Amino acid sequence: GYIGPVAKSSFLGIRMDPELKTQVERIAQREERSMSQICEVLLRGGVAAYQKEGSKYLQRFLSKKKSEAEH
């Protein structure tokens, strides 16, 4: 969907891995969008997938992260 100018009324601050931040910055530059716009699109996509798949959606990523940490 189109993300146009919308008045924002909430703020979310998060800590993230520096490499992930770099990847999101590159996406924002490539798409000529702000970091906030890209993060909102990615979050909306993740929320939609979670609503469709439930906990299975999160478990795919959480188990991958856990196995990466063990190596």
C-alpha positions in Angstrom: 0.0 0.0 0.0 0.9 3.6 -0.4 2.4 5.4 2.6 1.8 9.1 2.3 1.9 12.0 4.7 0.1 10.9 7.8 0.2 12.7 11.2 2.1 10.4 13.6 1.0 10.3 17.2 3.2 7.6 18.7 6.9 7.1 19.1 8.9 3.8 19.4 12.5 3.7 20.2 14.4 0.4 19.9 17.9 -0.9 20.2 19.2 -3.0 17.3 22.2 -4.7 16.0 24.4 -2.2 14.1 24.4 -4.4 11.0 20.6 -4.5 10.9 20.5 -0.7 11.2 22.9 -0.4 8.3 20.8 -2.7 6.2 17.6 -0.7 7.0 19.5 2.5 6.1 20.5 1.1 2.8 17.0 0.1 2.0 15.8 3.6 2.9 18.4 5.2 0.7 17.6 2.8 -2.2 13.9 3.5 -1.9 14.4 7.2 -1.3 12.4 7.0 2.0 13.1 7.8 5.6 14.2 5.2 8.1 10.8 5.7 9.9 8.9 5.0 6.7 10.9 1.8 6.0 10.6 0.6 9.6 6.9 1.2 9.6 6.4 -0.7 6.3 8.5 -3.6 7.6 6.6 -3.6 11.0 3.3 -3.6 9.2 4.3 -6.5 7.1 5.5 -8.4 10.1 2.3 -7.7 12.0 0.2 -8.8 9.1 2.2 -12.1 8.8 1.9 -12.6 12.6 -1.8 -12.1 12.5 -2.1 -14.7 9.7 0.4 -17.3 11.0 0.4 -16.6 14.8 3.4 -17.7 16.9 4.8 -19.8 14.1 5.8 -16.6 12.3 7.9 -15.4 15.3 9.3 -18.8 16.1 10.9 -19.0 12.6 13.0 -16.0 13.4 13.6 -16.6 17.1 14.8 -20.1 16.5 17.1 -18.9 13.7 18.6 -16.2 16.0 19.1 -18.7 18.8 20.9 -21.2 16.5 23.1 -18.4 15.2 24.1 -17.4 18.7 25.1 -20.9 19.5 27.6 -21.0 16.6 
